Amino acid sequence: MSTVIQGYKKDDTTLMKGAPDRILAKCTKFQHFNGVSGMTKEAKQAIDNEIKDLSKLGLRVLAFAEIEGAGKLAGVNP
């Protein structure tokens, strides 16, 4: 299940929280220490591997994503 948060910024950006596999499947960019990069197959695989490693340690992993310019989609629950 995902949670959508609206109104945390003054524009129509929406914040989504949920299962990493569901969020990651929809991402086109990701943020890291050096800025923002386009999401490549290699980057998705590296993130997925990290999620699996953390899960093996018994840790629960959540993903967060910003949807900039969501417009009318900002009112739709995924």
N, CA, C and O atoms as a Tripos MOL2 file, in Angstrom:
@<TRIPOS>MOLECULE
protein
  312   311    78     0     0
PROTEIN
NO_CHARGES

@<TRIPOS>ATOM
      1 N           0.8350   -1.1720    0.0000 N.3       1 MET1
      2 CA          0.0000    0.0000    0.0000 C.3       1 MET1
      3 C           0.8800    1.2350    0.0000 C.2       1 MET1
      4 O           1.8690    1.3010    0.7300 O.2       1 MET1
      5 N           0.5270    2.1970   -0.8040 N.am      2 SER2
      6 CA          1.2630    3.4550   -0.8760 C.3       2 SER2
      7 C           0.4730    4.5480   -0.1720 C.2       2 SER2
      8 O          -0.7520    4.4820   -0.0660 O.2       2 SER2
      9 N           1.1840    5.5340    0.2980 N.am      3 THR3
     10 CA          0.5620    6.7060    0.8970 C.3       3 THR3
     11 C           0.9580    7.9120    0.0770 C.2       3 THR3
     12 O           2.1320    8.0820   -0.2510 O.2       3 THR3
     13 N          -0.0020    8.7500   -0.2580 N.am      4 VAL4
     14 CA          0.2440    9.9520   -1.0330 C.3       4 VAL4
     15 C           0.0220   11.1490   -0.1320 C.2       4 VAL4
     16 O          -1.0120   11.2460    0.5290 O.2       4 VAL4
     17 N           0.9900   12.0690   -0.0980 N.am      5 ILE5
     18 CA          0.8990   13.2660    0.7260 C.3       5 ILE5
     19 C           0.8960   14.4740   -0.1890 C.2       5 ILE5
     20 O           1.7820   14.6450   -1.0260 O.2       5 ILE5
     21 N          -0.1120   15.3040   -0.0140 N.am      6 GLN6
     22 CA         -0.2350   16.4940   -0.8340 C.3       6 GLN6
     23 C          -0.0800   17.7320    0.0340 C.2       6 GLN6
     24 O          -0.3400   17.6920    1.2370 O.2       6 GLN6
     25 N           0.3370   18.8150   -0.5710 N.am      7 GLY7
     26 CA          0.3860   20.0830    0.1300 C.3       7 GLY7
     27 C           1.6110   20.3010    1.0000 C.2       7 GLY7
     28 O           1.6490   21.2640    1.7660 O.2       7 GLY7
     29 N           2.6160   19.4370    0.9060 N.am      8 TYR8
     30 CA          3.8120   19.6800    1.7060 C.3       8 TYR8
     31 C           4.6880   20.7490    1.0690 C.2       8 TYR8
     32 O           5.5700   21.3080    1.7200 O.2       8 TYR8
     33 N           4.4410   21.0260   -0.1960 N.am      9 LYS9
     34 CA          5.0580   22.1530   -0.8910 C.3       9 LYS9
     35 C           3.9180   23.0290   -1.3880 C.2       9 LYS9
     36 O           2.7630   22.6010   -1.3900 O.2       9 LYS9
     37 N           4.2230   24.2270   -1.8010 N.am     10 LYS10
     38 CA          3.1620   25.1310   -2.2330 C.3      10 LYS10
     39 C           2.7620   24.9400   -3.6930 C.2      10 LYS10
     40 O           1.8650   25.6310   -4.1760 O.2      10 LYS10
     41 N           3.4070   24.0180   -4.4050 N.am     11 ASP11
     42 CA          3.0220   23.7590   -5.7890 C.3      11 ASP11
     43 C           2.2580   22.4390   -5.8520 C.2      11 ASP11
     44 O           1.7620   21.9620   -4.8310 O.2      11 ASP11
     45 N           2.1600   21.8580   -7.0150 N.am     12 ASP12
     46 CA          1.4080   20.6130   -7.1490 C.3      12 ASP12
     47 C           2.3010   19.3730   -7.0990 C.2      12 ASP12
     48 O           2.0130   18.3630   -7.7420 O.2      12 ASP12
     49 N           3.3900   19.4610   -6.3290 N.am     13 THR13
     50 CA          4.2600   18.3080   -6.1060 C.3      13 THR13
     51 C           3.6090   17.3910   -5.0760 C.2      13 THR13
     52 O           3.0670   17.8500   -4.0700 O.2      13 THR13
     53 N           3.6710   16.1130   -5.3390 N.am     14 THR14
     54 CA          3.0990   15.1120   -4.4450 C.3      14 THR14
     55 C           4.2150   14.2070   -3.9490 C.2      14 THR14
     56 O           5.1360   13.8790   -4.6970 O.2      14 THR14
     57 N           4.1300   13.8070   -2.6910 N.am     15 LEU15
     58 CA          5.0930   12.8930   -2.0920 C.3      15 LEU15
     59 C           4.4170   11.5400   -1.9340 C.2      15 LEU15
     60 O           3.2830   11.4560   -1.4620 O.2      15 LEU15
     61 N           5.1170   10.4810   -2.3300 N.am     16 MET16
     62 CA          4.5710    9.1390   -2.2160 C.3      16 MET16
     63 C           5.5060    8.2750   -1.3860 C.2      16 MET16
     64 O           6.7270    8.3450   -1.5280 O.2      16 MET16
     65 N           4.9130    7.4550   -0.5110 N.am     17 LYS17
     66 CA          5.6720    6.5290    0.3290 C.3      17 LYS17
     67 C           5.0760    5.1490    0.1400 C.2      17 LYS17
     68 O           3.8560    4.9950    0.0910 O.2      17 LYS17
     69 N           5.9360    4.1400    0.0340 N.am     18 GLY18
     70 CA          5.3940    2.7970   -0.1170 C.3      18 GLY18
     71 C           6.4540    1.7370   -0.2880 C.2      18 GLY18
     72 O           7.6300    1.9510    0.0070 O.2      18 GLY18
     73 N           6.0180    0.5890   -0.7690 N.am     19 ALA19
     74 CA          6.9130   -0.5530   -0.9850 C.3      19 ALA19
     75 C           7.9410   -0.1980   -2.0490 C.2      19 ALA19
     76 O           7.5810    0.3250   -3.1040 O.2      19 ALA19
     77 N           9.2030   -0.4720   -1.7920 N.am     20 PRO20
     78 CA         10.2650   -0.0960   -2.7250 C.3      20 PRO20
     79 C          10.0800   -0.6340   -4.1410 C.2      20 PRO20
     80 O          10.3500    0.0750   -5.1110 O.2      20 PRO20
     81 N           9.6230   -1.8770   -4.2700 N.am     21 ASP21
     82 CA          9.4680   -2.4360   -5.6180 C.3      21 ASP21
     83 C           8.4030   -1.6900   -6.4180 C.2      21 ASP21
     84 O           8.5470   -1.5210   -7.6290 O.2      21 ASP21
     85 N           7.3360   -1.2420   -5.7540 N.am     22 ARG22
     86 CA          6.2710   -0.5150   -6.4440 C.3      22 ARG22
     87 C           6.7160    0.8990   -6.8070 C.2      22 ARG22
     88 O           6.4450    1.3730   -7.9100 O.2      22 ARG22
     89 N           7.3940    1.5680   -5.8880 N.am     23 ILE23
     90 CA          7.8540    2.9400   -6.1280 C.3      23 ILE23
     91 C           8.9750    2.9410   -7.1690 C.2      23 ILE23
     92 O           8.9600    3.7390   -8.1060 O.2      23 ILE23
     93 N           9.9370    2.0510   -6.9990 N.am     24 LEU24
     94 CA         11.0970    1.9950   -7.8960 C.3      24 LEU24
     95 C          10.6850    1.7290   -9.3400 C.2      24 LEU24
     96 O          11.3080    2.2430  -10.2690 O.2      24 LEU24
     97 N           9.6450    0.9350   -9.5330 N.am     25 ALA25
     98 CA          9.1860    0.6020  -10.8830 C.3      25 ALA25
     99 C           8.6980    1.8330  -11.6450 C.2      25 ALA25
    100 O           8.6840    1.8300  -12.8750 O.2      25 ALA25
    101 N           8.3020    2.8770  -10.9330 N.am     26 LYS26
    102 CA          7.7530    4.0730  -11.5740 C.3      26 LYS26
    103 C           8.7560    5.2290  -11.6710 C.2      26 LYS26
    104 O           8.4630    6.2540  -12.2880 O.2      26 LYS26
    105 N           9.9180    5.0690  -11.0730 N.am     27 CYS27
    106 CA         10.8840    6.1720  -11.0160 C.3      27 CYS27
    107 C          11.6400    6.3530  -12.3270 C.2      27 CYS27
    108 O          12.0150    5.3850  -12.9880 O.2      27 CYS27
    109 N          11.8540    7.6220  -12.6870 N.am     28 THR28
    110 CA         12.6490    7.9510  -13.8690 C.3      28 THR28
    111 C          13.9440    8.6580  -13.4840 C.2      28 THR28
    112 O          14.8520    8.7880  -14.3050 O.2      28 THR28
    113 N          14.0290    9.1190  -12.2180 N.am     29 LYS29
    114 CA         15.2240    9.7870  -11.6980 C.3      29 LYS29
    115 C          15.4150    9.3580  -10.2490 C.2      29 LYS29
    116 O          14.4870    8.8630   -9.6090 O.2      29 LYS29
    117 N          16.6210    9.5510   -9.7430 N.am     30 PHE30
    118 CA         16.8540    9.3060   -8.3240 C.3      30 PHE30
    119 C          17.8470   10.3280   -7.7850 C.2      30 PHE30
    120 O          18.6850   10.8550   -8.5170 O.2      30 PHE30
    121 N          17.7320   10.5910   -6.4920 N.am     31 GLN31
    122 CA         18.5990   11.5650   -5.8440 C.3      31 GLN31
    123 C          19.6510   10.8250   -5.0350 C.2      31 GLN31
    124 O          19.3560    9.8470   -4.3470 O.2      31 GLN31
    125 N          20.8800   11.3080   -5.1290 N.am     32 HIS32
    126 CA         21.9900   10.7380   -4.3760 C.3      32 HIS32
    127 C          22.8140   11.8860   -3.8220 C.2      32 HIS32
    128 O          22.4340   13.0480   -3.9690 O.2      32 HIS32
    129 N          23.9320   11.5770   -3.1900 N.am     33 PHE33
    130 CA         24.7330   12.6130   -2.5310 C.3      33 PHE33
    131 C          25.2620   13.6810   -3.4870 C.2      33 PHE33
    132 O          25.5150   14.8120   -3.0710 O.2      33 PHE33
    133 N          25.4300   13.3350   -4.7550 N.am     34 ASN34
    134 CA         25.9830   14.2860   -5.7250 C.3      34 ASN34
    135 C          24.9270   14.9850   -6.5660 C.2      34 ASN34
    136 O          25.2700   15.7230   -7.4890 O.2      34 ASN34
    137 N          23.6480   14.7690   -6.2670 N.am     35 GLY35
    138 CA         22.5780   15.4170   -7.0220 C.3      35 GLY35
    139 C          21.5410   14.4320   -7.5190 C.2      35 GLY35
    140 O          21.2490   13.4360   -6.8580 O.2      35 GLY35
    141 N          20.9890   14.7140   -8.6830 N.am     36 VAL36
    142 CA         19.9310   13.8930   -9.2760 C.3      36 VAL36
    143 C          20.4420   13.2940  -10.5810 C.2      36 VAL36
    144 O          21.0870   13.9770  -11.3760 O.2      36 VAL36
    145 N          20.1490   12.0190  -10.7950 N.am     37 SER37
    146 CA         20.5470   11.3300  -12.0290 C.3      37 SER37
    147 C          19.3420   10.6240  -12.6280 C.2      37 SER37
    148 O          18.3610   10.3360  -11.9420 O.2      37 SER37
    149 N          19.4380   10.3550  -13.9140 N.am     38 GLY38
    150 CA         18.4040    9.5650  -14.5760 C.3      38 GLY38
    151 C          18.4610    8.1250  -14.0910 C.2      38 GLY38
    152 O          19.5360    7.5960  -13.8040 O.2      38 GLY38
    153 N          17.2990    7.4990  -14.0030 N.am     39 MET39
    154 CA         17.2320    6.1070  -13.5390 C.3      39 MET39
    155 C          17.5440    5.1770  -14.7050 C.2      39 MET39
    156 O          16.8110    5.1230  -15.6920 O.2      39 MET39
    157 N          18.6390    4.4520  -14.5700 N.am     40 THR40
    158 CA         19.0410    3.4720  -15.5770 C.3      40 THR40
    159 C          18.7350    2.0660  -15.0610 C.2      40 THR40
    160 O          18.4130    1.8890  -13.8860 O.2      40 THR40
    161 N          18.8340    1.0790  -15.9310 N.am     41 LYS41
    162 CA         18.6440   -0.3100  -15.4960 C.3      41 LYS41
    163 C          19.6710   -0.6740  -14.4320 C.2      41 LYS41
    164 O          19.3650   -1.3640  -13.4600 O.2      41 LYS41
    165 N          20.8990   -0.1920  -14.6390 N.am     42 GLU42
    166 CA         21.9740   -0.4940  -13.6880 C.3      42 GLU42
    167 C          21.6990    0.1340  -12.3270 C.2      42 GLU42
    168 O          21.9280   -0.4920  -11.2910 O.2      42 GLU42
    169 N          21.2060    1.3730  -12.3310 N.am     43 ALA43
    170 CA         20.8970    2.0520  -11.0750 C.3      43 ALA43
    171 C          19.7510    1.3460  -10.3530 C.2      43 ALA43
    172 O          19.8100    1.1510   -9.1390 O.2      43 ALA43
    173 N          18.7080    0.9610  -11.0950 N.am     44 LYS44
    174 CA         17.5920    0.2340  -10.4830 C.3      44 LYS44
    175 C          18.0720   -1.0710   -9.8750 C.2      44 LYS44
    176 O          17.6560   -1.4430   -8.7780 O.2      44 LYS44
    177 N          18.9490   -1.7660  -10.5880 N.am     45 GLN45
    178 CA         19.4580   -3.0400  -10.0870 C.3      45 GLN45
    179 C          20.2940   -2.8320   -8.8250 C.2      45 GLN45
    180 O          20.1860   -3.6090   -7.8770 O.2      45 GLN45
    181 N          21.1180   -1.7980   -8.8090 N.am     46 ALA46
    182 CA         21.9410   -1.5090   -7.6240 C.3      46 ALA46
    183 C          21.0580   -1.1670   -6.4270 C.2      46 ALA46
    184 O          21.3160   -1.6250   -5.3140 O.2      46 ALA46
    185 N          20.0250   -0.3690   -6.6500 N.am     47 ILE47
    186 CA         19.1140   -0.0080   -5.5620 C.3      47 ILE47
    187 C          18.3680   -1.2510   -5.0900 C.2      47 ILE47
    188 O          18.2210   -1.4630   -3.8860 O.2      47 ILE47
    189 N          17.8960   -2.0740   -6.0230 N.am     48 ASP48
    190 CA         17.1890   -3.2960   -5.6720 C.3      48 ASP48
    191 C          18.0880   -4.2380   -4.8670 C.2      48 ASP48
    192 O          17.6320   -4.8540   -3.9040 O.2      48 ASP48
    193 N          19.3530   -4.3530   -5.2530 N.am     49 ASN49
    194 CA         20.3020   -5.1940   -4.5070 C.3      49 ASN49
    195 C          20.4900   -4.6770   -3.0890 C.2      49 ASN49
    196 O          20.5670   -5.4650   -2.1460 O.2      49 ASN49
    197 N          20.5650   -3.3690   -2.9310 N.am     50 GLU50
    198 CA         20.7240   -2.7700   -1.6060 C.3      50 GLU50
    199 C          19.4890   -3.0530   -0.7410 C.2      50 GLU50
    200 O          19.6070   -3.3620    0.4440 O.2      50 GLU50
    201 N          18.3220   -2.9450   -1.3440 N.am     51 ILE51
    202 CA         17.0660   -3.2410   -0.6310 C.3      51 ILE51
    203 C          17.0590   -4.6940   -0.1680 C.2      51 ILE51
    204 O          16.6900   -4.9810    0.9710 O.2      51 ILE51
    205 N          17.4620   -5.6070   -1.0420 N.am     52 LYS52
    206 CA         17.5070   -7.0330   -0.6880 C.3      52 LYS52
    207 C          18.4900   -7.2940    0.4440 C.2      52 LYS52
    208 O          18.2000   -8.0750    1.3500 O.2      52 LYS52
    209 N          19.6560   -6.6410    0.3980 N.am     53 ASP53
    210 CA         20.6530   -6.8090    1.4600 C.3      53 ASP53
    211 C          20.1120   -6.3280    2.8040 C.2      53 ASP53
    212 O          20.3150   -6.9850    3.8250 O.2      53 ASP53
    213 N          19.4290   -5.1940    2.8100 N.am     54 LEU54
    214 CA         18.8640   -4.6690    4.0490 C.3      54 LEU54
    215 C          17.7410   -5.5640    4.5670 C.2      54 LEU54
    216 O          17.6080   -5.7710    5.7740 O.2      54 LEU54
    217 N          16.9430   -6.0850    3.6550 N.am     55 SER55
    218 CA         15.8480   -6.9830    4.0370 C.3      55 SER55
    219 C          16.3800   -8.2730    4.6580 C.2      55 SER55
    220 O          15.7810   -8.8060    5.5920 O.2      55 SER55
    221 N          17.5000   -8.7720    4.1420 N.am     56 LYS56
    222 CA         18.1070   -9.9840    4.6970 C.3      56 LYS56
    223 C          18.5600   -9.7800    6.1390 C.2      56 LYS56
    224 O          18.6600  -10.7350    6.9100 O.2      56 LYS56
    225 N          18.8330   -8.5280    6.4930 N.am     57 LEU57
    226 CA         19.2320   -8.2050    7.8650 C.3      57 LEU57
    227 C          18.0160   -8.0180    8.7770 C.2      57 LEU57
    228 O          18.1580   -7.6930    9.9560 O.2      57 LEU57
    229 N          16.8300   -8.2240    8.2210 N.am     58 GLY58
    230 CA         15.6080   -8.0850    9.0110 C.3      58 GLY58
    231 C          15.0900   -6.6630    9.0870 C.2      58 GLY58
    232 O          14.2170   -6.3600    9.9010 O.2      58 GLY58
    233 N          15.6220   -5.7830    8.2420 N.am     59 LEU59
    234 CA         15.1960   -4.3870    8.2600 C.3      59 LEU59
    235 C          14.0580   -4.1730    7.2690 C.2      59 LEU59
    236 O          14.0500   -4.7470    6.1800 O.2      59 LEU59
    237 N          13.1210   -3.3580    7.6520 N.am     60 ARG60
    238 CA         12.0230   -3.0090    6.7460 C.3      60 ARG60
    239 C          12.4620   -1.7970    5.9330 C.2      60 ARG60
    240 O          12.9960   -0.8320    6.4810 O.2      60 ARG60
    241 N          12.2390   -1.8510    4.6500 N.am     61 VAL61
    242 CA         12.6680   -0.7830    3.7570 C.3      61 VAL61
    243 C          11.4390   -0.1210    3.1410 C.2      61 VAL61
    244 O          10.5530   -0.7970    2.6170 O.2      61 VAL61
    245 N          11.3970    1.2040    3.2090 N.am     62 LEU62
    246 CA         10.3460    1.9900    2.5730 C.3      62 LEU62
    247 C          10.9800    2.8990    1.5330 C.2      62 LEU62
    248 O          12.1260    3.3250    1.6820 O.2      62 LEU62
    249 N          10.2380    3.1890    0.4950 N.am     63 ALA63
    250 CA         10.7170    4.0980   -0.5440 C.3      63 ALA63
    251 C           9.8750    5.3640   -0.5350 C.2      63 ALA63
    252 O           8.6880    5.3340   -0.2100 O.2      63 ALA63
    253 N          10.4970    6.4640   -0.8910 N.am     64 PHE64
    254 CA          9.8180    7.7420   -1.0080 C.3      64 PHE64
    255 C          10.0910    8.3020   -2.3950 C.2      64 PHE64
    256 O          11.1910    8.1540   -2.9280 O.2      64 PHE64
    257 N           9.0980    8.9390   -2.9690 N.am     65 ALA65
    258 CA          9.2720    9.5390   -4.2930 C.3      65 ALA65
    259 C           8.5030   10.8460   -4.3530 C.2      65 ALA65
    260 O           7.4210   10.9760   -3.7810 O.2      65 ALA65
    261 N           9.0780   11.8090   -5.0520 N.am     66 GLU66
    262 CA          8.4020   13.0690   -5.3320 C.3      66 GLU66
    263 C           7.8580   13.0190   -6.7470 C.2      66 GLU66
    264 O           8.5450   12.5980   -7.6780 O.2      66 GLU66
    265 N           6.6250   13.4500   -6.8950 N.am     67 ILE67
    266 CA          6.0300   13.5560   -8.2250 C.3      67 ILE67
    267 C           5.8320   15.0400   -8.4820 C.2      67 ILE67
    268 O           4.8670   15.6400   -8.0090 O.2      67 ILE67
    269 N           6.7570   15.6280   -9.2360 N.am     68 GLU68
    270 CA          6.6900   17.0580   -9.5170 C.3      68 GLU68
    271 C           5.6480   17.3160  -10.5950 C.2      68 GLU68
    272 O           5.5350   16.5600  -11.5590 O.2      68 GLU68
    273 N           4.9010   18.3780  -10.4220 N.am     69 GLY69
    274 CA          3.9010   18.7430  -11.4110 C.3      69 GLY69
    275 C           2.8080   17.7090  -11.5650 C.2      69 GLY69
    276 O           2.3390   17.4540  -12.6740 O.2      69 GLY69
    277 N           2.4010   17.1130  -10.4610 N.am     70 ALA70
    278 CA          1.3880   16.0490  -10.5180 C.3      70 ALA70
    279 C           0.0430   16.5670  -11.0210 C.2      70 ALA70
    280 O          -0.7520   15.8000  -11.5630 O.2      70 ALA70
    281 N          -0.2150   17.8530  -10.8460 N.am     71 GLY71
    282 CA         -1.4530   18.4390  -11.3490 C.3      71 GLY71
    283 C          -2.6740   17.7040  -10.8490 C.2      71 GLY71
    284 O          -2.8200   17.5010   -9.6440 O.2      71 GLY71
    285 N          -3.5570   17.3010  -11.7470 N.am     72 LYS72
    286 CA         -4.7730   16.5940  -11.3660 C.3      72 LYS72
    287 C          -4.4760   15.2380  -10.7530 C.2      72 LYS72
    288 O          -5.2840   14.7160   -9.9860 O.2      72 LYS72
    289 N          -3.3160   14.6560  -11.0830 N.am     73 LEU73
    290 CA         -2.9610   13.3700  -10.5050 C.3      73 LEU73
    291 C          -2.6800   13.4800   -9.0110 C.2      73 LEU73
    292 O          -2.6640   12.4670   -8.3120 O.2      73 LEU73
    293 N          -2.4610   14.6820   -8.5170 N.am     74 ALA74
    294 CA         -2.1530   14.8570   -7.1040 C.3      74 ALA74
    295 C          -3.3120   14.4020   -6.2250 C.2      74 ALA74
    296 O          -3.1030   14.0950   -5.0510 O.2      74 ALA74
    297 N          -4.5110   14.3510   -6.7560 N.am     75 GLY75
    298 CA         -5.6620   13.9220   -5.9820 C.3      75 GLY75
    299 C          -6.0060   12.4640   -6.1290 C.2      75 GLY75
    300 O          -7.0180   12.0180   -5.5860 O.2      75 GLY75
    301 N          -5.1920   11.6960   -6.8520 N.am     76 VAL76
    302 CA         -5.5000   10.2890   -7.1110 C.3      76 VAL76
    303 C          -4.6370    9.4190   -6.2250 C.2      76 VAL76
    304 O          -3.4250    9.6210   -6.1570 O.2      76 VAL76
    305 N          -5.2330    8.4550   -5.5430 N.am     77 ASN77
    306 CA         -4.4810    7.4880   -4.7480 C.3      77 ASN77
    307 C          -4.0190    6.3630   -5.6480 C.2      77 ASN77
    308 O          -4.8110    5.8520   -6.4400 O.2      77 ASN77
    309 N          -2.7470    5.9550   -5.5510 N.am     78 PRO78
    310 CA         -2.2260    4.8680   -6.3840 C.3      78 PRO78
    311 C          -2.7730    3.5170   -5.9720 C.2      78 PRO78
    312 O          -2.4290    2.5010   -6.5770 O.2      78 PRO78
@<TRIPOS>BOND
     1     1     2 1
     2     2     3 1
     3     3     4 2
     4     3     5 am
     5     5     6 1
     6     6     7 1
     7     7     8 2
     8     7     9 am
     9     9    10 1
    10    10    11 1
    11    11    12 2
    12    11    13 am
    13    13    14 1
    14    14    15 1
    15    15    16 2
    16    15    17 am
    17    17    18 1
    18    18    19 1
    19    19    20 2
    20    19    21 am
    21    21    22 1
    22    22    23 1
    23    23    24 2
    24    23    25 am
    25    25    26 1
    26    26    27 1
    27    27    28 2
    28    27    29 am
    29    29    30 1
    30    30    31 1
    31    31    32 2
    32    31    33 am
    33    33    34 1
    34    34    35 1
    35    35    36 2
    36    35    37 am
    37    37    38 1
    38    38    39 1
    39    39    40 2
    40    39    41 am
    41    41    42 1
    42    42    43 1
    43    43    44 2
    44    43    45 am
    45    45    46 1
    46    46    47 1
    47    47    48 2
    48    47    49 am
    49    49    50 1
    50    50    51 1
    51    51    52 2
    52    51    53 am
    53    53    54 1
    54    54    55 1
    55    55    56 2
    56    55    57 am
    57    57    58 1
    58    58    59 1
    59    59    60 2
    60    59    61 am
    61    61    62 1
    62    62    63 1
    63    63    64 2
    64    63    65 am
    65    65    66 1
    66    66    67 1
    67    67    68 2
    68    67    69 am
    69    69    70 1
    70    70    71 1
    71    71    72 2
    72    71    73 am
    73    73    74 1
    74    74    75 1
    75    75    76 2
    76    75    77 am
    77    77    78 1
    78    78    79 1
    79    79    80 2
    80    79    81 am
    81    81    82 1
    82    82    83 1
    83    83    84 2
    84    83    85 am
    85    85    86 1
    86    86    87 1
    87    87    88 2
    88    87    89 am
    89    89    90 1
    90    90    91 1
    91    91    92 2
    92    91    93 am
    93    93    94 1
    94    94    95 1
    95    95    96 2
    96    95    97 am
    97    97    98 1
    98    98    99 1
    99    99   100 2
   100    99   101 am
   101   101   102 1
   102   102   103 1
   103   103   104 2
   104   103   105 am
   105   105   106 1
   106   106   107 1
   107   107   108 2
   108   107   109 am
   109   109   110 1
   110   110   111 1
   111   111   112 2
   112   111   113 am
   113   113   114 1
   114   114   115 1
   115   115   116 2
   116   115   117 am
   117   117   118 1
   118   118   119 1
   119   119   120 2
   120   119   121 am
   121   121   122 1
   122   122   123 1
   123   123   124 2
   124   123   125 am
   125   125   126 1
   126   126   127 1
   127   127   128 2
   128   127   129 am
   129   129   130 1
   130   130   131 1
   131   131   132 2
   132   131   133 am
   133   133   134 1
   134   134   135 1
   135   135   136 2
   136   135   137 am
   137   137   138 1
   138   138   139 1
   139   139   140 2
   140   139   141 am
   141   141   142 1
   142   142   143 1
   143   143   144 2
   144   143   145 am
   145   145   146 1
   146   146   147 1
   147   147   148 2
   148   147   149 am
   149   149   150 1
   150   150   151 1
   151   151   152 2
   152   151   153 am
   153   153   154 1
   154   154   155 1
   155   155   156 2
   156   155   157 am
   157   157   158 1
   158   158   159 1
   159   159   160 2
   160   159   161 am
   161   161   162 1
   162   162   163 1
   163   163   164 2
   164   163   165 am
   165   165   166 1
   166   166   167 1
   167   167   168 2
   168   167   169 am
   169   169   170 1
   170   170   171 1
   171   171   172 2
   172   171   173 am
   173   173   174 1
   174   174   175 1
   175   175   176 2
   176   175   177 am
   177   177   178 1
   178   178   179 1
   179   179   180 2
   180   179   181 am
   181   181   182 1
   182   182   183 1
   183   183   184 2
   184   183   185 am
   185   185   186 1
   186   186   187 1
   187   187   188 2
   188   187   189 am
   189   189   190 1
   190   190   191 1
   191   191   192 2
   192   191   193 am
   193   193   194 1
   194   194   195 1
   195   195   196 2
   196   195   197 am
   197   197   198 1
   198   198   199 1
   199   199   200 2
   200   199   201 am
   201   201   202 1
   202   202   203 1
   203   203   204 2
   204   203   205 am
   205   205   206 1
   206   206   207 1
   207   207   208 2
   208   207   209 am
   209   209   210 1
   210   210   211 1
   211   211   212 2
   212   211   213 am
   213   213   214 1
   214   214   215 1
   215   215   216 2
   216   215   217 am
   217   217   218 1
   218   218   219 1
   219   219   220 2
   220   219   221 am
   221   221   222 1
   222   222   223 1
   223   223   224 2
   224   223   225 am
   225   225   226 1
   226   226   227 1
   227   227   228 2
   228   227   229 am
   229   229   230 1
   230   230   231 1
   231   231   232 2
   232   231   233 am
   233   233   234 1
   234   234   235 1
   235   235   236 2
   236   235   237 am
   237   237   238 1
   238   238   239 1
   239   239   240 2
   240   239   241 am
   241   241   242 1
   242   242   243 1
   243   243   244 2
   244   243   245 am
   245   245   246 1
   246   246   247 1
   247   247   248 2
   248   247   249 am
   249   249   250 1
   250   250   251 1
   251   251   252 2
   252   251   253 am
   253   253   254 1
   254   254   255 1
   255   255   256 2
   256   255   257 am
   257   257   258 1
   258   258   259 1
   259   259   260 2
   260   259   261 am
   261   261   262 1
   262   262   263 1
   263   263   264 2
   264   263   265 am
   265   265   266 1
   266   266   267 1
   267   267   268 2
   268   267   269 am
   269   269   270 1
   270   270   271 1
   271   271   272 2
   272   271   273 am
   273   273   274 1
   274   274   275 1
   275   275   276 2
   276   275   277 am
   277   277   278 1
   278   278   279 1
   279   279   280 2
   280   279   281 am
   281   281   282 1
   282   282   283 1
   283   283   284 2
   284   283   285 am
   285   285   286 1
   286   286   287 1
   287   287   288 2
   288   287   289 am
   289   289   290 1
   290   290   291 1
   291   291   292 2
   292   291   293 am
   293   293   294 1
   294   294   295 1
   295   295   296 2
   296   295   297 am
   297   297   298 1
   298   298   299 1
   299   299   300 2
   300   299   301 am
   301   301   302 1
   302   302   303 1
   303   303   304 2
   304   303   305 am
   305   305   306 1
   306   306   307 1
   307   307   308 2
   308   307   309 am
   309   309   310 1
   310   310   311 1
   311   311   312 2
@<TRIPOS>SUBSTRUCTURE
     1 MET1         2 RESIDUE 1 A MET
     2 SER2         6 RESIDUE 1 A SER
     3 THR3        10 RESIDUE 1 A THR
     4 VAL4        14 RESIDUE 1 A VAL
     5 ILE5        18 RESIDUE 1 A ILE
     6 GLN6        22 RESIDUE 1 A GLN
     7 GLY7        26 RESIDUE 1 A GLY
     8 TYR8        30 RESIDUE 1 A TYR
     9 LYS9        34 RESIDUE 1 A LYS
    10 LYS10       38 RESIDUE 1 A LYS
    11 ASP11       42 RESIDUE 1 A ASP
    12 ASP12       46 RESIDUE 1 A ASP
    13 THR13       50 RESIDUE 1 A THR
    14 THR14       54 RESIDUE 1 A THR
    15 LEU15       58 RESIDUE 1 A LEU
    16 MET16       62 RESIDUE 1 A MET
    17 LYS17       66 RESIDUE 1 A LYS
    18 GLY18       70 RESIDUE 1 A GLY
    19 ALA19       74 RESIDUE 1 A ALA
    20 PRO20       78 RESIDUE 1 A PRO
    21 ASP21       82 RESIDUE 1 A ASP
    22 ARG22       86 RESIDUE 1 A ARG
    23 ILE23       90 RESIDUE 1 A ILE
    24 LEU24       94 RESIDUE 1 A LEU
    25 ALA25       98 RESIDUE 1 A ALA
    26 LYS26      102 RESIDUE 1 A LYS
    27 CYS27      106 RESIDUE 1 A CYS
    28 THR28      110 RESIDUE 1 A THR
    29 LYS29      114 RESIDUE 1 A LYS
    30 PHE30      118 RESIDUE 1 A PHE
    31 GLN31      122 RESIDUE 1 A GLN
    32 HIS32      126 RESIDUE 1 A HIS
    33 PHE33      130 RESIDUE 1 A PHE
    34 ASN34      134 RESIDUE 1 A ASN
    35 GLY35      138 RESIDUE 1 A GLY
    36 VAL36      142 RESIDUE 1 A VAL
    37 SER37      146 RESIDUE 1 A SER
    38 GLY38      150 RESIDUE 1 A GLY
    39 MET39      154 RESIDUE 1 A MET
    40 THR40      158 RESIDUE 1 A THR
    41 LYS41      162 RESIDUE 1 A LYS
    42 GLU42      166 RESIDUE 1 A GLU
    43 ALA43      170 RESIDUE 1 A ALA
    44 LYS44      174 RESIDUE 1 A LYS
    45 GLN45      178 RESIDUE 1 A GLN
    46 ALA46      182 RESIDUE 1 A ALA
    47 ILE47      186 RESIDUE 1 A ILE
    48 ASP48      190 RESIDUE 1 A ASP
    49 ASN49      194 RESIDUE 1 A ASN
    50 GLU50      198 RESIDUE 1 A GLU
    51 ILE51      202 RESIDUE 1 A ILE
    52 LYS52      206 RESIDUE 1 A LYS
    53 ASP53      210 RESIDUE 1 A ASP
    54 LEU54      214 RESIDUE 1 A LEU
    55 SER55      218 RESIDUE 1 A SER
    56 LYS56      222 RESIDUE 1 A LYS
    57 LEU57      226 RESIDUE 1 A LEU
    58 GLY58      230 RESIDUE 1 A GLY
    59 LEU59      234 RESIDUE 1 A LEU
    60 ARG60      238 RESIDUE 1 A ARG
    61 VAL61      242 RESIDUE 1 A VAL
    62 LEU62      246 RESIDUE 1 A LEU
    63 ALA63      250 RESIDUE 1 A ALA
    64 PHE64      254 RESIDUE 1 A PHE
    65 ALA65      258 RESIDUE 1 A ALA
    66 GLU66      262 RESIDUE 1 A GLU
    67 ILE67      266 RESIDUE 1 A ILE
    68 GLU68      270 RESIDUE 1 A GLU
    69 GLY69      274 RESIDUE 1 A GLY
    70 ALA70      278 RESIDUE 1 A ALA
    71 GLY71      282 RESIDUE 1 A GLY
    72 LYS72      286 RESIDUE 1 A LYS
    73 LEU73      290 RESIDUE 1 A LEU
    74 ALA74      294 RESIDUE 1 A ALA
    75 GLY75      298 RESIDUE 1 A GLY
    76 VAL76      302 RESIDUE 1 A VAL
    77 ASN77      306 RESIDUE 1 A ASN
    78 PRO78      310 RESIDUE 1 A PRO
